[in-house]
Amino acid sequence: MHLANSKAVLAWIALVTLRLGVDSSWHDVAIILAGCGILSVVIFCGYALVFSTVPMIRLYRRARRGIDGVLAVFFCFAGLRLLMSRI
């Protein structure tokens, strides 16, 4: 899912390079890649399980208008800041 987001890929590469050094073996790389893969699967499956429950669906349906309103104001403000900035 994050492979299409170049910022996420670059952030992960930056984090991985903190652990890996010149003397790192392929075992270190494999362990880090496996850990990232397991972490991703656990997190996204957890999201899917939690947000597919009936109570969460009801909560989101009630809060949807407020969430959309807050995000609309935020993105409007961010867009105006971009328009008013000097490039």
Rosetta blueprint (number, residue, H / E / L):
1 M L
2 H H
3 L H
4 A H
5 N L
6 S H
7 K H
8 A H
9 V H
10 L H
11 A H
12 W H
13 I H
14 A H
15 L H
16 V H
17 T H
18 L H
19 R H
20 L L
21 G L
22 V L
23 D L
24 S L
25 S L
26 W H
27 H H
28 D H
29 V H
30 A H
31 I H
32 I H
33 L H
34 A H
35 G H
36 C H
37 G H
38 I H
39 L H
40 S H
41 V H
42 V H
43 I H
44 F H
45 C H
46 G H
47 Y H
48 A H
49 L H
50 V H
51 F H
52 S L
53 T L
54 V H
55 P H
56 M H
57 I H
58 R H
59 L H
60 Y H
61 R H
62 R H
63 A H
64 R H
65 R H
66 G H
67 I H
68 D H
69 G H
70 V H
71 L H
72 A H
73 V H
74 F H
75 F H
76 C H
77 F H
78 A H
79 G H
80 L H
81 R H
82 L H
83 L H
84 M H
85 S L
86 R L
87 I L
